[in-house]
Amino acid sequence: MFLMTFPLKLDEKGRFFLPKSYRDALTPGLVIVQNQENSLAIYSAEDFEGVAKRILDEASRTLEDVRAYQRMLGADASQTKPDAQFRVTVPAVLREYARLERDIIVTGVIDHVEIWNPELWAAYRAEQQPKYSQINQMIGQPQ
């Protein structure tokens, strides 16, 4: 499970230090992909296999939008492992998509991790925070 938010920095090679609480799950291998709202998603390699299987099993490849989605997801995805110092490299194409420069936000989203541009994250949180209680009531989860 991935929890908490970490303000981190990318080095000149586009690497960041994987938070300690994420290392056990992601050190064996991870996949970084484009995500919603110009963020990036990180899945363990094992979990991403499940994501890919659901896409292949549940979406008809005869639909043009499904094929386009698969191409975009796969073309820019990065399958990697942290280095010996637990640094993860974010490829340039993904950094550009997510508008990442030096400062980044790495946040746990229960079943995956997201990487955000700090300004986009702040704007997203400001927009979503007022809706949290209403959604919480709707799905019936504890506060």
C-alpha positions as CSV (number, residue, x, y, z in Angstrom):
1,M,0.0,0.0,0.0
2,F,1.3,3.4,-0.9
3,L,0.5,6.3,1.4
4,M,1.8,9.8,2.2
5,T,3.1,12.7,0.1
6,F,6.8,13.6,-0.3
7,P,8.2,16.8,-1.8
8,L,11.3,15.6,-3.6
9,K,13.8,16.8,-6.2
10,L,15.0,15.5,-9.5
11,D,18.7,15.6,-10.2
12,E,20.3,16.7,-13.5
13,K,19.7,13.2,-14.9
14,G,15.9,13.2,-14.0
15,R,16.3,10.8,-11.0
16,F,14.7,11.0,-7.6
17,F,15.2,9.0,-4.4
18,L,12.4,6.5,-3.9
19,P,10.8,7.1,-0.4
20,K,11.8,4.4,2.0
21,S,8.2,3.3,2.6
22,Y,7.9,2.5,-1.1
23,R,11.1,0.6,-1.6
24,D,10.0,-3.0,-0.7
25,A,7.2,-2.9,-3.2
26,L,9.0,-1.1,-6.0
27,T,12.6,-2.2,-5.8
28,P,12.0,-5.5,-7.7
29,G,10.7,-3.5,-10.7
30,L,8.3,-0.7,-11.6
31,V,6.6,0.9,-14.5
32,I,6.1,4.6,-14.9
33,V,3.2,5.7,-17.2
34,Q,1.3,8.9,-18.2
35,N,-1.6,9.4,-15.9
36,Q,-4.6,11.8,-15.6
37,E,-4.2,15.5,-15.0
38,N,-0.7,15.6,-16.4
39,S,0.6,13.4,-13.6
40,L,2.6,10.2,-13.8
41,A,1.7,6.9,-12.3
42,I,4.1,4.3,-10.9
43,Y,3.0,0.7,-10.5
44,S,5.0,-2.2,-9.3
45,A,5.9,-4.3,-12.3
46,E,3.6,-7.0,-11.0
47,D,0.7,-4.7,-10.5
48,F,1.2,-3.1,-14.0
49,E,0.8,-6.6,-15.5
50,G,-2.6,-6.7,-13.9
51,V,-3.5,-3.2,-15.3
52,A,-2.3,-4.3,-18.8
53,K,-4.3,-7.5,-18.5
54,R,-7.5,-5.6,-17.6
55,I,-7.0,-3.3,-20.6
56,L,-6.5,-6.2,-22.9
57,D,-9.4,-8.3,-21.5
58,E,-12.0,-5.6,-21.0
59,A,-11.4,-3.2,-23.9
60,S,-12.2,-4.0,-27.5
61,R,-9.2,-3.5,-29.7
62,T,-11.5,-2.9,-32.6
63,L,-12.3,0.5,-31.2
64,E,-10.0,3.3,-32.4
65,D,-9.9,5.1,-29.1
66,V,-8.8,1.8,-27.3
67,R,-6.0,1.3,-29.8
68,A,-4.9,4.9,-29.4
69,Y,-4.9,4.5,-25.6
70,Q,-2.9,1.3,-25.7
71,R,-0.4,2.9,-28.0
72,M,0.0,6.0,-25.9
73,L,0.3,4.1,-22.7
74,G,2.8,1.6,-24.0
75,A,4.9,4.0,-26.2
76,D,5.9,6.3,-23.4
77,A,5.9,3.8,-20.5
78,S,9.2,3.1,-18.7
79,Q,9.9,-0.3,-17.2
80,T,12.8,0.0,-14.8
81,K,14.3,-0.7,-11.4
82,P,15.7,1.7,-8.8
83,D,19.5,1.8,-8.8
84,A,21.6,0.7,-5.8
85,Q,20.9,4.1,-4.1
86,F,17.2,3.7,-4.7
87,R,17.1,6.4,-7.3
88,V,14.4,6.1,-10.1
89,T,15.0,7.8,-13.4
90,V,12.0,9.5,-15.0
91,P,12.5,9.5,-18.8
92,A,12.5,12.9,-20.5
93,V,9.3,12.2,-22.5
94,L,7.5,11.6,-19.2
95,R,9.0,14.6,-17.5
96,E,7.9,16.8,-20.3
97,Y,4.3,15.3,-20.2
98,A,4.0,15.9,-16.5
99,R,5.8,19.3,-16.6
100,L,8.4,18.2,-14.2
101,E,11.4,20.3,-13.5
102,R,13.6,20.1,-10.4
103,D,10.9,20.0,-7.6
104,I,8.4,17.2,-7.7
105,I,5.6,15.8,-5.5
106,V,5.5,12.0,-5.0
107,T,2.3,10.9,-3.5
108,G,0.8,7.5,-2.5
109,V,-2.6,6.7,-4.0
110,I,-3.2,3.5,-2.1
111,D,-2.6,1.0,-5.0
112,H,0.0,3.1,-6.9
113,V,2.2,6.2,-6.7
114,E,1.9,9.4,-8.6
115,I,4.4,12.1,-9.5
116,W,3.2,15.6,-9.9
117,N,4.5,19.1,-10.8
118,P,4.1,20.9,-7.4
119,E,2.0,23.7,-8.9
120,L,-0.3,21.3,-10.6
121,W,-0.6,19.3,-7.4
122,A,-1.4,22.4,-5.3
123,A,-4.1,23.4,-7.8
124,Y,-5.5,19.9,-7.9
125,R,-5.7,19.6,-4.1
126,A,-7.3,23.0,-3.8
127,E,-10.0,22.0,-6.3
128,Q,-10.6,18.5,-4.8
129,Q,-10.4,19.2,-1.1
130,P,-13.9,20.8,-0.9
131,K,-15.4,17.7,-2.6
132,Y,-13.7,15.2,-0.3
133,S,-16.4,15.1,2.4
134,Q,-19.1,14.7,-0.1
135,I,-17.4,11.9,-1.9
136,N,-16.5,10.3,1.4
137,Q,-20.2,10.2,2.3
138,M,-21.0,8.8,-1.1
139,I,-18.6,5.9,-0.8
140,G,-19.1,5.4,2.9
141,Q,-15.5,5.4,4.0
142,P,-14.3,6.6,7.5
143,Q,-12.8,10.1,7.7
